[in-house]
């Protein structure tokens, strides 16, 4: 019985000490028709694929972690695997970066929403793109 009480106390104290700086919040939405013209001298772009970006929501926290919920559609009739190189974020300082490594399988014509991490960056994400 004592073990249960001690375990419950430990869980309560751990959850009450959760660091609020780690909590993700939704960033302000940037309109789709906003024209940005950062130089891309290294010609960084996402890997070509059959995936279409339907929409996305970017999130961050006070630690500088950058995340996004992306909704992606496989435009092919066959199964495909979406990988980190198929997506690219443009940051407010002009840097371009793919999310951290992941792989998600899609059936033909399937649409899925997934959450991906772009690591830490002091600049917010302005847009996310794919290359079809």
C-alpha positions in Angstrom: 0.0 0.0 0.0 2.8 2.4 0.8 4.4 1.8 -2.6 1.2 2.8 -4.3 0.9 6.0 -2.2 4.6 6.9 -2.8 4.2 6.2 -6.5 1.1 8.4 -6.8 2.9 11.2 -4.8 5.9 10.9 -7.1 3.7 11.1 -10.3 1.8 14.1 -8.9 5.0 16.0 -8.0 6.6 15.2 -11.3 3.6 16.4 -13.3 3.3 19.6 -11.3 7.0 20.5 -12.0 6.5 20.2 -15.8 8.4 23.0 -17.4 6.0 25.4 -19.1 8.7 26.5 -21.5 8.4 23.1 -23.2 4.7 23.5 -24.0 4.1 24.0 -27.8 1.8 26.9 -28.9 0.5 27.5 -32.4 2.3 30.3 -34.1 0.5 33.1 -36.0 -0.6 31.8 -39.4 1.1 33.4 -42.4 -1.2 33.9 -45.4 -0.6 31.5 -48.3 -0.5 34.4 -50.8 2.4 36.1 -49.0 5.3 36.5 -51.4 8.7 35.8 -49.9 12.0 36.3 -51.8 14.9 35.1 -49.7 18.0 34.2 -51.8 18.6 30.5 -52.3 22.2 30.5 -53.5 22.7 26.8 -52.5 19.5 25.9 -54.4 18.1 24.0 -51.4 14.8 22.4 -52.2 12.7 19.4 -51.1 13.1 16.1 -52.9 10.7 15.6 -55.8 7.8 13.3 -55.0 4.1 12.5 -55.6 3.1 14.2 -52.4 1.0 17.4 -52.2 1.0 19.6 -49.2 -2.7 20.2 -48.3 -2.1 22.5 -45.3 0.1 22.9 -42.2 0.1 24.5 -38.8 3.4 25.6 -37.3 4.1 25.4 -33.5 7.0 26.4 -31.3 7.9 26.8 -27.6 10.1 29.1 -25.5 13.0 26.7 -26.0 13.1 27.4 -29.7 11.7 24.0 -30.8 9.9 24.2 -34.1 7.2 21.7 -35.0 4.5 21.4 -37.6 1.3 19.4 -38.2 1.3 18.8 -41.9 -1.5 17.3 -44.0 -0.1 15.6 -47.0 -1.8 13.8 -49.9 -0.2 11.0 -52.0 -1.3 12.0 -55.5 -0.2 8.6 -56.9 -2.4 5.6 -57.2 0.4 3.4 -55.7 1.7 3.3 -52.2 4.5 5.7 -51.3 6.7 6.6 -48.3 6.9 10.2 -47.2 10.3 11.0 -45.7 11.9 14.1 -44.1 13.6 15.1 -47.4 10.1 15.6 -49.1 9.3 18.6 -46.9 11.2 21.9 -46.5 10.6 24.8 -44.1 11.6 28.3 -44.8 12.7 30.2 -41.6 12.4 33.9 -41.0 16.1 34.4 -41.6 16.0 32.8 -45.0 17.3 29.4 -44.0 15.8 26.3 -45.5 15.7 23.0 -43.5 14.0 19.6 -43.7 12.4 18.2 -40.6 14.2 15.6 -38.4 14.2 12.1 -39.8 10.9 10.3 -40.2 9.2 7.9 -42.6 5.4 7.4 -43.0 3.8 5.0 -45.5 0.8 6.1 -47.6 -1.6 4.1 -49.7 -2.5 5.4 -53.2 -4.5 8.7 -53.0 -4.3 8.6 -49.2 -4.2 11.8 -47.2 -2.7 11.9 -43.7 -1.8 14.5 -41.0 1.4 14.0 -39.2 3.4 16.0 -36.7 7.1 16.6 -37.5 10.0 18.3 -35.7 12.3 20.8 -37.4 14.6 20.9 -34.3 15.6 24.1 -32.6 15.9 27.5 -34.3 15.6 31.0 -32.9 13.7 32.1 -36.1 10.1 31.0 -36.7 9.0 28.9 -39.6 7.3 31.1 -42.3 6.3 28.4 -44.9 6.6 24.7 -45.5 6.8 23.3 -49.1 7.0 20.0 -51.1 8.2 19.5 -54.6 5.9 17.6 -56.9 
